[in-house]
C-alpha cells in the first residue's frame, strides 16, 4: 500500500499504510511482545474504573483492560487508519485521533490508569508528555510506560535519536531514546514515582535481525505536579 501524499507526520503515514496488516504481522510469537508485557504489568495493579491508552493502535491493549474489569476505556492514536481498525474490533471504546501532546479534548479530566506502550519513542517533546499525563492521572492513579533506552554498543539503540526509512517510498521515522534516570527525573517533577524498585527490560521485537529492547516502568501519581503543568501551559 502506498503512503498518502499529505502533510501527515511520517509516523502517521507509516501506520496508516500498515494498519490493514498490523494485527496479522504482529501475531506470531515474539513478533511484538509489548501488549503481553503491558498485561503483566496491569495484573499487579488495582482494577481501574477508567483508563486512557496513548498510542492505542489497533487496540491490542484493550482486552487486558476489559478482563481486568475496567468499565471506561478511551484511546488516542496519531493514525486515523489504526483508529478505524481498533473501532472495528472494539466499537464500545471511545477513540480520539490526534497527536497526544497537542490534544486536550478527552472525555474525562482524570483517569485511574494510563497505558503508553510502544509509543513514547515517537514523542519528541517528552516534557510535554509528562506534563499532560500528570494532569490526566488521578491521585494514586498509575501509568504503565515503555521507552527505548540508550544502550551503548547496541547496533540500533546506541544513540539518543535516529532516523531510518520505514520502507520503500516511506518518509524516515525518527526514534527518540532516553536514559532511565532522565525518565525518572521527569516523572518526579510532575508528582509520579515508580511503584516498583526496578524497571523491566525485555525484547519488544526484532529489527533487521537485532533485538530491540524496551524498558517498562509503572508510575504512581503520588503528589501534585501542578507547578510543572502550569509552566507547560504558560510556555505554549
MITORVO-647069 format. One record per residue (C-alpha): residue number from 0; residue in one letter; y, z, x. Coordinates in pm, whole numbers. Example, Ala and Ser with C-alpha at 12.3 -4.5 7.8 and 13.67 -1.06 7.14 Angstrom:
// MITORVO-647069
<r><resi>0</resi><resn>A</resn><y>-450</y><z>780</z><x>1230</x></r>
<r><resi>1</resi><resn>S</resn><y>-106</y><z>714</z><x>1367</x></r>
***
This chain:
// MITORVO-647069
<r><resi>0</resi><resn>X</resn><y>0</y><z>0</z><x>0</x></r>
<r><resi>1</resi><resn>X</resn><y>339</y><z>-99</z><x>143</x></r>
<r><resi>2</resi><resn>X</resn><y>616</y><z>163</z><x>160</x></r>
<r><resi>3</resi><resn>X</resn><y>911</y><z>128</z><x>-73</x></r>
<r><resi>4</resi><resn>X</resn><y>1227</y><z>-17</z><x>76</x></r>
<r><resi>5</resi><resn>X</resn><y>1469</y><z>254</z><x>-37</x></r>
<r><resi>6</resi><resn>X</resn><y>1679</y><z>526</z><x>122</x></r>
<r><resi>7</resi><resn>X</resn><y>1397</y><z>777</z><x>89</x></r>
<r><resi>8</resi><resn>X</resn><y>1326</y><z>1015</z><x>375</x></r>
<r><resi>9</resi><resn>X</resn><y>1039</y><z>899</z><x>599</x></r>
<r><resi>10</resi><resn>X</resn><y>806</y><z>1179</z><x>489</x></r>
<r><resi>11</resi><resn>X</resn><y>875</y><z>1088</z><x>125</x></r>
<r><resi>12</resi><resn>X</resn><y>799</y><z>721</z><x>190</x></r>
<r><resi>13</resi><resn>X</resn><y>472</y><z>811</z><x>359</x></r>
<r><resi>14</resi><resn>X</resn><y>340</y><z>1046</z><x>92</x></r>
<r><resi>15</resi><resn>X</resn><y>448</y><z>817</z><x>-190</x></r>
<r><resi>16</resi><resn>X</resn><y>237</y><z>544</z><x>-30</x></r>
<r><resi>17</resi><resn>X</resn><y>-78</y><z>753</z><x>19</x></r>
<r><resi>18</resi><resn>X</resn><y>-66</y><z>962</z><x>-299</x></r>
<r><resi>19</resi><resn>X</resn><y>-328</y><z>746</z><x>-472</x></r>
<r><resi>20</resi><resn>X</resn><y>-587</y><z>812</z><x>-196</x></r>
<r><resi>21</resi><resn>X</resn><y>-479</y><z>1157</z><x>-80</x></r>
<r><resi>22</resi><resn>X</resn><y>-745</y><z>1367</z><x>-254</x></r>
<r><resi>23</resi><resn>X</resn><y>-1022</y><z>1128</z><x>-152</x></r>
<r><resi>24</resi><resn>X</resn><y>-904</y><z>1115</z><x>209</x></r>
<r><resi>25</resi><resn>X</resn><y>-881</y><z>1493</z><x>242</x></r>
<r><resi>26</resi><resn>X</resn><y>-1208</y><z>1571</z><x>59</x></r>
<r><resi>27</resi><resn>X</resn><y>-1459</y><z>1555</z><x>350</x></r>
<r><resi>28</resi><resn>X</resn><y>-1541</y><z>1888</z><x>511</x></r>
<r><resi>29</resi><resn>X</resn><y>-1292</y><z>1969</z><x>784</x></r>
<r><resi>30</resi><resn>X</resn><y>-1058</y><z>1681</z><x>698</x></r>
<r><resi>31</resi><resn>X</resn><y>-790</y><z>1914</z><x>562</x></r>
<r><resi>32</resi><resn>X</resn><y>-856</y><z>2289</z><x>569</x></r>
<r><resi>33</resi><resn>X</resn><y>-514</y><z>2427</z><x>467</x></r>
<r><resi>34</resi><resn>X</resn><y>-591</y><z>2468</z><x>93</x></r>
<r><resi>35</resi><resn>X</resn><y>-903</y><z>2673</z><x>166</x></r>
<r><resi>36</resi><resn>X</resn><y>-717</y><z>2891</z><x>415</x></r>
<r><resi>37</resi><resn>X</resn><y>-442</y><z>2949</z><x>159</x></r>
<r><resi>38</resi><resn>X</resn><y>-704</y><z>3053</z><x>-98</x></r>
<r><resi>39</resi><resn>X</resn><y>-850</y><z>3300</z><x>151</x></r>
<r><resi>40</resi><resn>X</resn><y>-505</y><z>3448</z><x>208</x></r>
<r><resi>41</resi><resn>X</resn><y>-449</y><z>3477</z><x>-169</x></r>
<r><resi>42</resi><resn>X</resn><y>-773</y><z>3670</z><x>-213</x></r>
<r><resi>43</resi><resn>X</resn><y>-633</y><z>3979</z><x>-42</x></r>
<r><resi>44</resi><resn>X</resn><y>-308</y><z>3984</z><x>-242</x></r>
<r><resi>45</resi><resn>X</resn><y>-230</y><z>4133</z><x>-584</x></r>
<r><resi>46</resi><resn>X</resn><y>-257</y><z>3892</z><x>-874</x></r>
<r><resi>47</resi><resn>X</resn><y>85</y><z>3727</z><x>-914</x></r>
<r><resi>48</resi><resn>X</resn><y>230</y><z>3671</z><x>-1258</x></r>
<r><resi>49</resi><resn>X</resn><y>442</y><z>3387</z><x>-1121</x></r>
<r><resi>50</resi><resn>X</resn><y>406</y><z>3155</z><x>-823</x></r>
<r><resi>51</resi><resn>X</resn><y>601</y><z>2873</z><x>-663</x></r>
<r><resi>52</resi><resn>X</resn><y>423</y><z>2617</z><x>-442</x></r>
<r><resi>53</resi><resn>X</resn><y>652</y><z>2446</z><x>-193</x></r>
<r><resi>54</resi><resn>X</resn><y>510</y><z>2109</z><x>-96</x></r>
<r><resi>55</resi><resn>X</resn><y>268</y><z>2110</z><x>-388</x></r>
<r><resi>56</resi><resn>X</resn><y>146</y><z>1757</z><x>-314</x></r>
<r><resi>57</resi><resn>X</resn><y>-145</y><z>1658</z><x>-535</x></r>
<r><resi>58</resi><resn>X</resn><y>-195</y><z>2019</z><x>-642</x></r>
<r><resi>59</resi><resn>X</resn><y>-473</y><z>2137</z><x>-413</x></r>
<r><resi>60</resi><resn>X</resn><y>-338</y><z>2494</z><x>-410</x></r>
<r><resi>61</resi><resn>X</resn><y>-327</y><z>2526</z><x>-789</x></r>
<r><resi>62</resi><resn>X</resn><y>-693</y><z>2603</z><x>-863</x></r>
<r><resi>63</resi><resn>X</resn><y>-685</y><z>2904</z><x>-632</x></r>
<r><resi>64</resi><resn>X</resn><y>-385</y><z>3045</z><x>-820</x></r>
<r><resi>65</resi><resn>X</resn><y>-544</y><z>2983</z><x>-1158</x></r>
<r><resi>66</resi><resn>X</resn><y>-867</y><z>3154</z><x>-1050</x></r>
<r><resi>67</resi><resn>X</resn><y>-655</y><z>3441</z><x>-926</x></r>
<r><resi>68</resi><resn>X</resn><y>-514</y><z>3477</z><x>-1279</x></r>
<r><resi>69</resi><resn>X</resn><y>-159</y><z>3357</z><x>-1219</x></r>
<r><resi>70</resi><resn>X</resn><y>-4</y><z>3265</z><x>-1554</x></r>
<r><resi>71</resi><resn>X</resn><y>315</y><z>3088</z><x>-1444</x></r>
<r><resi>72</resi><resn>X</resn><y>287</y><z>2822</z><x>-1172</x></r>
<r><resi>73</resi><resn>X</resn><y>563</y><z>2592</z><x>-1051</x></r>
<r><resi>74</resi><resn>X</resn><y>568</y><z>2343</z><x>-768</x></r>
<r><resi>75</resi><resn>X</resn><y>810</y><z>2123</z><x>-581</x></r>
<r><resi>76</resi><resn>X</resn><y>748</y><z>1818</z><x>-365</x></r>
<r><resi>77</resi><resn>X</resn><y>961</y><z>1554</z><x>-199</x></r>
<r><resi>78</resi><resn>X</resn><y>719</y><z>1279</z><x>-305</x></r>
<r><resi>79</resi><resn>X</resn><y>751</y><z>1155</z><x>-662</x></r>
<r><resi>80</resi><resn>X</resn><y>408</y><z>988</z><x>-643</x></r>
<r><resi>81</resi><resn>X</resn><y>239</y><z>1309</z><x>-528</x></r>
<r><resi>82</resi><resn>X</resn><y>409</y><z>1490</z><x>-816</x></r>
<r><resi>83</resi><resn>X</resn><y>264</y><z>1229</z><x>-1053</x></r>
<r><resi>84</resi><resn>X</resn><y>-83</y><z>1277</z><x>-906</x></r>
<r><resi>85</resi><resn>X</resn><y>-50</y><z>1652</z><x>-946</x></r>
<r><resi>86</resi><resn>X</resn><y>68</y><z>1621</z><x>-1306</x></r>
<r><resi>87</resi><resn>X</resn><y>-233</y><z>1405</z><x>-1387</x></r>
<r><resi>88</resi><resn>X</resn><y>-466</y><z>1689</z><x>-1285</x></r>
<r><resi>89</resi><resn>X</resn><y>-254</y><z>1985</z><x>-1396</x></r>
<r><resi>90</resi><resn>X</resn><y>-25</y><z>1889</z><x>-1687</x></r>
<r><resi>91</resi><resn>X</resn><y>40</y><z>2257</z><x>-1759</x></r>
<r><resi>92</resi><resn>X</resn><y>209</y><z>2320</z><x>-1423</x></r>
<r><resi>93</resi><resn>X</resn><y>588</y><z>2294</z><x>-1407</x></r>
<r><resi>94</resi><resn>X</resn><y>686</y><z>2043</z><x>-1139</x></r>
<r><resi>95</resi><resn>X</resn><y>1007</y><z>1960</z><x>-955</x></r>
<r><resi>96</resi><resn>X</resn><y>1088</y><z>1654</z><x>-744</x></r>
<r><resi>97</resi><resn>X</resn><y>1321</y><z>1711</z><x>-451</x></r>
<r><resi>98</resi><resn>X</resn><y>1388</y><z>1846</z><x>-104</x></r>
<r><resi>99</resi><resn>X</resn><y>1333</y><z>2219</z><x>-134</x></r>
<r><resi>100</resi><resn>X</resn><y>1623</y><z>2326</z><x>89</x></r>
<r><resi>101</resi><resn>X</resn><y>1862</y><z>2121</z><x>-126</x></r>
<r><resi>102</resi><resn>X</resn><y>1716</y><z>2217</z><x>-465</x></r>
<r><resi>103</resi><resn>X</resn><y>1823</y><z>2503</z><x>-691</x></r>
<r><resi>104</resi><resn>X</resn><y>1706</y><z>2424</z><x>-1046</x></r>
<r><resi>105</resi><resn>X</resn><y>1386</y><z>2624</z><x>-1065</x></r>
<r><resi>106</resi><resn>X</resn><y>1269</y><z>2773</z><x>-1394</x></r>
<r><resi>107</resi><resn>X</resn><y>1282</y><z>3129</z><x>-1266</x></r>
<r><resi>108</resi><resn>X</resn><y>1515</y><z>3318</z><x>-1037</x></r>
<r><resi>109</resi><resn>X</resn><y>1234</y><z>3523</z><x>-879</x></r>
<r><resi>110</resi><resn>X</resn><y>864</y><z>3470</z><x>-809</x></r>
<r><resi>111</resi><resn>X</resn><y>583</y><z>3709</z><x>-719</x></r>
<r><resi>112</resi><resn>X</resn><y>427</y><z>3462</z><x>-476</x></r>
<r><resi>113</resi><resn>X</resn><y>547</y><z>3161</z><x>-279</x></r>
<r><resi>114</resi><resn>X</resn><y>294</y><z>2931</z><x>-113</x></r>
<r><resi>115</resi><resn>X</resn><y>413</y><z>2693</z><x>157</x></r>
<r><resi>116</resi><resn>X</resn><y>107</y><z>2545</z><x>325</x></r>
<r><resi>117</resi><resn>X</resn><y>118</y><z>2230</z><x>535</x></r>
<r><resi>118</resi><resn>X</resn><y>486</y><z>2171</z><x>466</x></r>
<r><resi>119</resi><resn>X</resn><y>716</y><z>2367</z><x>698</x></r>
<r><resi>120</resi><resn>X</resn><y>654</y><z>2128</z><x>988</x></r>
<r><resi>121</resi><resn>X</resn><y>855</y><z>1867</z><x>795</x></r>
<r><resi>122</resi><resn>X</resn><y>1150</y><z>2101</z><x>730</x></r>
<r><resi>123</resi><resn>X</resn><y>1427</y><z>2066</z><x>987</x></r>
<r><resi>124</resi><resn>X</resn><y>1656</y><z>2344</z><x>861</x></r>
<r><resi>125</resi><resn>X</resn><y>1416</y><z>2637</z><x>879</x></r>
<r><resi>126</resi><resn>X</resn><y>1704</y><z>2885</z><x>848</x></r>
<r><resi>127</resi><resn>X</resn><y>1794</y><z>2739</z><x>509</x></r>
<r><resi>128</resi><resn>X</resn><y>1427</y><z>2751</z><x>411</x></r>
<r><resi>129</resi><resn>X</resn><y>1401</y><z>3124</z><x>482</x></r>
<r><resi>130</resi><resn>X</resn><y>1730</y><z>3196</z><x>306</x></r>
<r><resi>131</resi><resn>X</resn><y>1605</y><z>3011</z><x>-2</x></r>
<r><resi>132</resi><resn>X</resn><y>1259</y><z>3167</z><x>-11</x></r>
<r><resi>133</resi><resn>X</resn><y>1401</y><z>3515</z><x>36</x></r>
<r><resi>134</resi><resn>X</resn><y>1634</y><z>3458</z><x>-258</x></r>
<r><resi>135</resi><resn>X</resn><y>1347</y><z>3332</z><x>-474</x></r>
<r><resi>136</resi><resn>X</resn><y>1097</y><z>3601</z><x>-380</x></r>
<r><resi>137</resi><resn>X</resn><y>1090</y><z>3919</z><x>-587</x></r>
<r><resi>138</resi><resn>X</resn><y>1095</y><z>4259</z><x>-420</x></r>
<r><resi>139</resi><resn>X</resn><y>745</y><z>4327</z><x>-285</x></r>
<r><resi>140</resi><resn>X</resn><y>652</y><z>3968</z><x>-354</x></r>
<r><resi>141</resi><resn>X</resn><y>455</y><z>3770</z><x>-98</x></r>
<r><resi>142</resi><resn>X</resn><y>488</y><z>3438</z><x>80</x></r>
<r><resi>143</resi><resn>X</resn><y>195</y><z>3252</z><x>236</x></r>
<r><resi>144</resi><resn>X</resn><y>342</y><z>3033</z><x>510</x></r>
<r><resi>145</resi><resn>X</resn><y>182</y><z>2797</z><x>758</x></r>
<r><resi>146</resi><resn>X</resn><y>358</y><z>2637</z><x>1051</x></r>
<r><resi>147</resi><resn>X</resn><y>271</y><z>2425</z><x>1351</x></r>
<r><resi>148</resi><resn>X</resn><y>307</y><z>2636</z><x>1666</x></r>
<r><resi>149</resi><resn>X</resn><y>428</y><z>2509</z><x>2002</x></r>
<r><resi>150</resi><resn>X</resn><y>120</y><z>2509</z><x>2228</x></r>
<r><resi>151</resi><resn>X</resn><y>179</y><z>2445</z><x>2599</x></r>
<r><resi>152</resi><resn>X</resn><y>-72</y><z>2194</z><x>2735</x></r>
<r><resi>153</resi><resn>X</resn><y>-178</y><z>2071</z><x>2390</x></r>
<r><resi>154</resi><resn>X</resn><y>-198</y><z>1692</z><x>2362</x></r>
<r><resi>155</resi><resn>X</resn><y>13</y><z>1683</z><x>2045</x></r>
<r><resi>156</resi><resn>X</resn><y>173</y><z>2024</z><x>1992</x></r>
<r><resi>157</resi><resn>X</resn><y>327</y><z>2083</z><x>2335</x></r>
<r><resi>158</resi><resn>X</resn><y>689</y><z>2025</z><x>2226</x></r>
<r><resi>159</resi><resn>X</resn><y>918</y><z>2163</z><x>1958</x></r>
<r><resi>160</resi><resn>X</resn><y>987</y><z>1828</z><x>1797</x></r>
<r><resi>161</resi><resn>X</resn><y>816</y><z>1491</z><x>1798</x></r>
<r><resi>162</resi><resn>X</resn><y>846</y><z>1167</z><x>1601</x></r>
<r><resi>163</resi><resn>X</resn><y>550</y><z>939</z><x>1552</x></r>
<r><resi>164</resi><resn>X</resn><y>489</y><z>637</z><x>1325</x></r>
<r><resi>165</resi><resn>X</resn><y>276</y><z>732</z><x>1026</x></r>
<r><resi>166</resi><resn>X</resn><y>117</y><z>388</z><x>1033</x></r>
<r><resi>167</resi><resn>X</resn><y>193</y><z>16</z><x>1046</x></r>
<r><resi>168</resi><resn>X</resn><y>523</y><z>-66</z><x>870</x></r>
<r><resi>169</resi><resn>X</resn><y>595</y><z>304</z><x>808</x></r>
<r><resi>170</resi><resn>X</resn><y>901</y><z>482</z><x>950</x></r>
<r><resi>171</resi><resn>X</resn><y>845</y><z>755</z><x>1207</x></r>
<r><resi>172</resi><resn>X</resn><y>794</y><z>1106</z><x>1072</x></r>
<r><resi>173</resi><resn>X</resn><y>944</y><z>1398</z><x>1261</x></r>
<r><resi>174</resi><resn>X</resn><y>733</y><z>1711</z><x>1305</x></r>
<r><resi>175</resi><resn>X</resn><y>908</y><z>2040</z><x>1381</x></r>
<r><resi>176</resi><resn>X</resn><y>715</y><z>2314</z><x>1561</x></r>
<r><resi>177</resi><resn>X</resn><y>808</y><z>2678</z><x>1607</x></r>
<r><resi>178</resi><resn>X</resn><y>718</y><z>2981</z><x>1812</x></r>
<r><resi>179</resi><resn>X</resn><y>571</y><z>3274</z><x>1623</x></r>
<r><resi>180</resi><resn>X</resn><y>844</y><z>3507</z><x>1748</x></r>
<r><resi>181</resi><resn>X</resn><y>1111</y><z>3278</z><x>1604</x></r>
<r><resi>182</resi><resn>X</resn><y>935</y><z>3266</z><x>1266</x></r>
<r><resi>183</resi><resn>X</resn><y>903</y><z>3645</z><x>1256</x></r>
<r><resi>184</resi><resn>X</resn><y>1267</y><z>3690</z><x>1356</x></r>
<r><resi>185</resi><resn>X</resn><y>1395</y><z>3453</z><x>1088</x></r>
<r><resi>186</resi><resn>X</resn><y>1179</y><z>3627</z><x>827</x></r>
<r><resi>187</resi><resn>X</resn><y>1305</y><z>3971</z><x>932</x></r>
<r><resi>188</resi><resn>X</resn><y>1667</y><z>3858</z><x>892</x></r>
<r><resi>189</resi><resn>X</resn><y>1605</y><z>3789</z><x>523</x></r>
<r><resi>190</resi><resn>X</resn><y>1403</y><z>4101</z><x>449</x></r>
<r><resi>191</resi><resn>X</resn><y>1048</y><z>3973</z><x>497</x></r>
<r><resi>192</resi><resn>X</resn><y>784</y><z>4146</z><x>707</x></r>
<r><resi>193</resi><resn>X</resn><y>432</y><z>4026</z><x>790</x></r>
<r><resi>194</resi><resn>X</resn><y>174</y><z>4201</z><x>575</x></r>
<r><resi>195</resi><resn>X</resn><y>-97</y><z>4162</z><x>841</x></r>
<r><resi>196</resi><resn>X</resn><y>-76</y><z>4252</z><x>1209</x></r>
<r><resi>197</resi><resn>X</resn><y>-160</y><z>3907</z><x>1342</x></r>
<r><resi>198</resi><resn>X</resn><y>-123</y><z>3554</z><x>1208</x></r>
<r><resi>199</resi><resn>X</resn><y>-433</y><z>3347</z><x>1159</x></r>
<r><resi>200</resi><resn>X</resn><y>-476</y><z>3035</z><x>1372</x></r>
<r><resi>201</resi><resn>X</resn><y>-703</y><z>2756</z><x>1250</x></r>
<r><resi>202</resi><resn>X</resn><y>-772</y><z>2385</z><x>1286</x></r>
<r><resi>203</resi><resn>X</resn><y>-596</y><z>2219</z><x>992</x></r>
<r><resi>204</resi><resn>X</resn><y>-712</y><z>1863</z><x>1065</x></r>
<r><resi>205</resi><resn>X</resn><y>-777</y><z>1621</z><x>1349</x></r>
<r><resi>206</resi><resn>X</resn><y>-533</y><z>1353</z><x>1459</x></r>
<r><resi>207</resi><resn>X</resn><y>-644</y><z>1080</z><x>1699</x></r>
<r><resi>208</resi><resn>X</resn><y>-943</y><z>1297</z><x>1785</x></r>
<r><resi>209</resi><resn>X</resn><y>-730</y><z>1603</z><x>1865</x></r>
<r><resi>210</resi><resn>X</resn><y>-740</y><z>1933</z><x>1673</x></r>
<r><resi>211</resi><resn>X</resn><y>-408</y><z>2013</z><x>1502</x></r>
<r><resi>212</resi><resn>X</resn><y>-357</y><z>2388</z><x>1490</x></r>
<r><resi>213</resi><resn>X</resn><y>-178</y><z>2578</z><x>1217</x></r>
<r><resi>214</resi><resn>X</resn><y>-75</y><z>2940</z><x>1213</x></r>
<r><resi>215</resi><resn>X</resn><y>-71</y><z>3125</z><x>882</x></r>
<r><resi>216</resi><resn>X</resn><y>141</y><z>3433</z><x>814</x></r>
<r><resi>217</resi><resn>X</resn><y>158</y><z>3634</z><x>493</x></r>
<r><resi>218</resi><resn>X</resn><y>502</y><z>3788</z><x>444</x></r>
<r><resi>219</resi><resn>X</resn><y>607</y><z>4060</z><x>204</x></r>
<r><resi>220</resi><resn>X</resn><y>962</y><z>4089</z><x>74</x></r>
<r><resi>221</resi><resn>X</resn><y>1038</y><z>4447</z><x>171</x></r>
<r><resi>222</resi><resn>X</resn><y>1418</y><z>4454</z><x>193</x></r>
<r><resi>223</resi><resn>X</resn><y>1728</y><z>4283</z><x>62</x></r>
<r><resi>224</resi><resn>X</resn><y>1824</y><z>3981</z><x>270</x></r>
<r><resi>225</resi><resn>X</resn><y>2137</y><z>3913</z><x>66</x></r>
<r><resi>226</resi><resn>X</resn><y>2374</y><z>3915</z><x>363</x></r>
<r><resi>227</resi><resn>X</resn><y>2188</y><z>3628</z><x>526</x></r>
<r><resi>228</resi><resn>X</resn><y>2166</y><z>3445</z><x>195</x></r>
<r><resi>229</resi><resn>X</resn><y>2537</y><z>3479</z><x>124</x></r>
<r><resi>230</resi><resn>X</resn><y>2617</y><z>3344</z><x>470</x></r>
<r><resi>231</resi><resn>X</resn><y>2397</y><z>3043</z><x>396</x></r>
<r><resi>232</resi><resn>X</resn><y>2573</y><z>2981</z><x>63</x></r>
<r><resi>233</resi><resn>X</resn><y>2916</y><z>3002</z><x>226</x></r>
<r><resi>234</resi><resn>X</resn><y>2817</y><z>2758</z><x>500</x></r>
<r><resi>235</resi><resn>X</resn><y>2725</y><z>2477</z><x>261</x></r>
***
